[in-house]
């Protein structure tokens, strides 16, 4: 059984908004932690799941592959987010695959636990809020893909993947190229320019944002 005290930061997860501390404690206690040192698929596109995952630490790559085998990374989920809850509660196959990055910890949450510990009058509005946020993110990304150049897109995605409290993202240049629809060489050039300007710092398969304000210059506006 999970000790909720070990994951107290998840009490602020959007899916738990409106619950009492006791309800949050009971839900997290019913989850099962998984510490994943190497990249691991926790959900696979087209397969059914009987539960969802809280991201306790690390990141999870959410990817989609079309019928022709074309792959796109649609989101990099960060701590506090949940993945797979829509599929688990609806009984529908997973719309995307979810691959953990190295050194990621997730908590498996059975669908029956959500039903048991989150009243429907709270669960339904919270799910709708999550779906609305995802729609807004998708609208923003589709607009960027159509109307902004590669330099603007890379700034947008780096802002989306980081925050003031967590300014680093583990992502390779190849992965970032897939996200923004550019070659690895183009990504390498643009990251080098941002590094030389003192806006980011590059590590092995990682990008650290040093100046979010300057990163925002020239990037599409984020609502």
SETORDREN-633377 format. One line per 8 residues: number of its first residue (from 1); their letters; for each residue x, y, z of C-alpha. Coordinates in nm, 3 decimals. Example, Ala and Ser with C-alpha at 12.3 -4.5 7.8 and 13.67 -1.06 7.14 Angstrom:
BEGIN
1) AS) 1.230 -0.450 0.780 ~ 1.367 -0.106 0.714
//
This chain:
BEGIN
1) XXXXXXXX) 0.000 0.000 0.000 ~ 0.122 0.351 -0.081 ~ 0.204 0.589 0.201 ~ 0.038 0.915 0.087 ~ 0.286 1.116 0.295 ~ 0.555 1.015 0.045 ~ 0.359 1.182 -0.235 ~ 0.204 1.481 -0.057
9) XXXXXXXX) 0.279 1.704 -0.359 ~ 0.018 1.507 -0.555 ~ -0.253 1.641 -0.324 ~ -0.250 1.944 -0.555 ~ -0.313 1.736 -0.870 ~ -0.600 1.888 -1.072 ~ -0.800 1.563 -1.070 ~ -0.815 1.589 -0.688
17) XXXXXXXX) -0.938 1.948 -0.677 ~ -1.228 1.988 -0.434 ~ -1.157 1.674 -0.230 ~ -1.097 1.679 0.142 ~ -0.755 1.587 0.276 ~ -0.898 1.256 0.400 ~ -1.037 1.176 0.054 ~ -0.707 1.259 -0.112
25) XXXXXXXX) -0.524 1.048 0.144 ~ -0.755 0.750 0.085 ~ -0.721 0.770 -0.294 ~ -0.342 0.788 -0.296 ~ -0.327 0.506 -0.040 ~ -0.508 0.285 -0.292 ~ -0.250 0.353 -0.566 ~ 0.056 0.143 -0.645
33) XXXXXXXX) 0.392 0.316 -0.699 ~ 0.626 0.218 -0.981 ~ 0.984 0.346 -0.984 ~ 1.109 0.325 -1.341 ~ 1.481 0.378 -1.391 ~ 1.472 0.317 -1.767 ~ 1.217 0.429 -2.030 ~ 0.907 0.209 -1.996
41) XXXXXXXX) 0.570 0.202 -2.168 ~ 0.295 0.234 -1.907 ~ 0.014 0.272 -2.162 ~ 0.004 0.159 -2.524 ~ -0.202 0.308 -2.802 ~ -0.496 0.086 -2.897 ~ -0.486 -0.121 -2.577 ~ -0.734 -0.113 -2.291
49) XXXXXXXX) -0.640 -0.010 -1.939 ~ -0.818 -0.056 -1.608 ~ -0.641 0.236 -1.445 ~ -0.451 0.557 -1.491 ~ -0.120 0.697 -1.366 ~ -0.023 0.990 -1.148 ~ 0.320 1.125 -1.237 ~ 0.505 1.165 -0.908
57) XXXXXXXX) 0.845 1.259 -1.054 ~ 1.014 1.264 -1.391 ~ 0.824 1.296 -1.719 ~ 0.608 1.085 -1.948 ~ 0.616 1.114 -2.326 ~ 0.269 1.096 -2.478 ~ 0.294 0.987 -2.841 ~ 0.062 0.899 -3.126
65) XXXXXXXX) 0.130 0.685 -3.435 ~ -0.103 0.703 -3.735 ~ -0.197 0.420 -3.971 ~ 0.104 0.498 -4.194 ~ 0.348 0.473 -3.907 ~ 0.407 0.845 -3.868 ~ 0.485 0.929 -3.506 ~ 0.435 1.255 -3.321
73) XXXXXXXX) 0.495 1.349 -2.958 ~ 0.178 1.528 -2.854 ~ 0.275 1.609 -2.496 ~ 0.538 1.562 -2.228 ~ 0.348 1.512 -1.903 ~ 0.510 1.640 -1.583 ~ 0.472 1.574 -1.207 ~ 0.119 1.629 -1.079
81) XXXXXXXX) -0.043 1.531 -1.410 ~ -0.240 1.214 -1.470 ~ -0.244 1.009 -1.789 ~ -0.492 0.744 -1.899 ~ -0.782 0.855 -1.682 ~ -1.018 0.918 -1.975 ~ -0.954 0.572 -2.121 ~ -0.972 0.400 -1.783
89) XXXXXXXX) -1.306 0.556 -1.695 ~ -1.460 0.526 -2.042 ~ -1.342 0.174 -2.119 ~ -1.206 0.292 -2.455 ~ -0.866 0.190 -2.598 ~ -0.575 0.422 -2.525 ~ -0.565 0.711 -2.771 ~ -0.187 0.745 -2.729
97) XXXXXXXX) 0.108 0.555 -2.590 ~ 0.274 0.680 -2.273 ~ 0.648 0.623 -2.233 ~ 0.825 0.723 -1.915 ~ 1.155 0.904 -1.935 ~ 1.448 0.769 -1.731 ~ 1.416 0.795 -1.352 ~ 1.041 0.848 -1.343
105) XXXXXXXX) 0.805 0.746 -1.064 ~ 0.436 0.693 -1.131 ~ 0.143 0.579 -0.918 ~ -0.101 0.335 -1.078 ~ -0.455 0.436 -0.984 ~ -0.727 0.174 -1.056 ~ -1.042 0.317 -1.212 ~ -1.243 0.169 -0.927
113) XXXXXXXX) -1.038 0.376 -0.681 ~ -1.135 0.699 -0.857 ~ -1.501 0.598 -0.845 ~ -1.471 0.500 -0.479 ~ -1.290 0.807 -0.348 ~ -1.389 1.091 -0.583 ~ -1.762 1.177 -0.575 ~ -1.914 1.213 -0.921
121) XXXXXXXX) -2.008 1.577 -0.854 ~ -1.634 1.644 -0.819 ~ -1.495 1.390 -1.064 ~ -1.701 1.504 -1.364 ~ -1.613 1.878 -1.341 ~ -1.246 1.793 -1.278 ~ -1.235 1.568 -1.585 ~ -1.401 1.837 -1.795
129) XXXXXXXX) -1.145 2.091 -1.674 ~ -0.859 1.858 -1.770 ~ -1.009 1.797 -2.113 ~ -1.061 2.170 -2.165 ~ -0.695 2.237 -2.079 ~ -0.588 1.970 -2.328 ~ -0.809 2.119 -2.599 ~ -0.658 2.462 -2.539
137) XXXXXXXX) -0.307 2.317 -2.556 ~ -0.391 2.138 -2.880 ~ -0.540 2.457 -3.029 ~ -0.228 2.650 -2.932 ~ 0.005 2.388 -3.080 ~ -0.191 2.354 -3.403 ~ -0.185 2.731 -3.447 ~ 0.191 2.734 -3.387
145) XXXXXXXX) 0.243 2.452 -3.638 ~ 0.054 2.644 -3.907 ~ 0.156 3.004 -3.852 ~ 0.490 3.021 -3.669 ~ 0.844 2.947 -3.777 ~ 1.068 2.682 -3.624 ~ 1.240 2.928 -3.393 ~ 0.909 3.046 -3.249
153) XXXXXXXX) 0.785 2.689 -3.212 ~ 1.090 2.572 -3.021 ~ 1.050 2.862 -2.780 ~ 0.683 2.779 -2.733 ~ 0.744 2.412 -2.659 ~ 1.034 2.480 -2.422 ~ 0.805 2.712 -2.228 ~ 0.532 2.449 -2.220
161) XXXXXXXX) 0.770 2.177 -2.101 ~ 0.920 2.382 -1.819 ~ 0.802 2.612 -1.543 ~ 0.939 2.859 -1.289 ~ 0.966 2.580 -1.033 ~ 1.101 2.315 -1.274 ~ 1.316 2.477 -1.541 ~ 1.473 2.164 -1.691
169) XXXXXXXX) 1.339 1.911 -1.938 ~ 1.498 1.580 -2.032 ~ 1.457 1.559 -2.405 ~ 1.696 1.474 -2.685 ~ 1.738 1.697 -2.987 ~ 1.585 1.424 -3.201 ~ 1.278 1.408 -2.976 ~ 1.245 1.786 -2.978
177) XXXXXXXX) 1.269 1.779 -3.355 ~ 0.975 1.539 -3.371 ~ 0.774 1.766 -3.142 ~ 0.826 2.081 -3.347 ~ 0.847 1.915 -3.688 ~ 1.210 1.997 -3.774 ~ 1.528 1.807 -3.846 ~ 1.776 1.736 -3.570
185) XXXXXXXX) 2.025 1.962 -3.744 ~ 1.782 2.255 -3.736 ~ 1.705 2.194 -3.369 ~ 2.076 2.175 -3.290 ~ 2.135 2.511 -3.459 ~ 1.846 2.686 -3.282 ~ 1.937 2.544 -2.941 ~ 2.295 2.656 -2.995
193) XXXXXXXX) 2.175 3.010 -3.064 ~ 1.961 3.012 -2.749 ~ 2.254 2.874 -2.548 ~ 2.496 3.134 -2.684 ~ 2.247 3.406 -2.590 ~ 2.240 3.276 -2.231 ~ 1.872 3.180 -2.249 ~ 1.920 2.804 -2.204
201) XXXXXXXX) 2.181 2.559 -2.087 ~ 2.236 2.231 -2.268 ~ 2.323 1.901 -2.103 ~ 2.316 1.542 -2.215 ~ 1.964 1.490 -2.354 ~ 1.846 1.781 -2.141 ~ 1.763 2.150 -2.173 ~ 1.759 2.390 -1.879
209) XXXXXXXX) 1.586 2.726 -1.921 ~ 1.788 3.002 -1.758 ~ 1.577 3.304 -1.863 ~ 1.207 3.237 -1.922 ~ 1.135 3.603 -1.991 ~ 1.383 3.619 -2.277 ~ 1.269 3.276 -2.400 ~ 0.920 3.424 -2.437
217) XXXXXXX) 1.045 3.698 -2.669 ~ 0.934 3.615 -3.020 ~ 0.734 3.310 -2.913 ~ 0.358 3.268 -2.968 ~ 0.153 3.404 -2.679 ~ 0.034 3.150 -2.424 ~ -0.311 3.206 -2.275
//
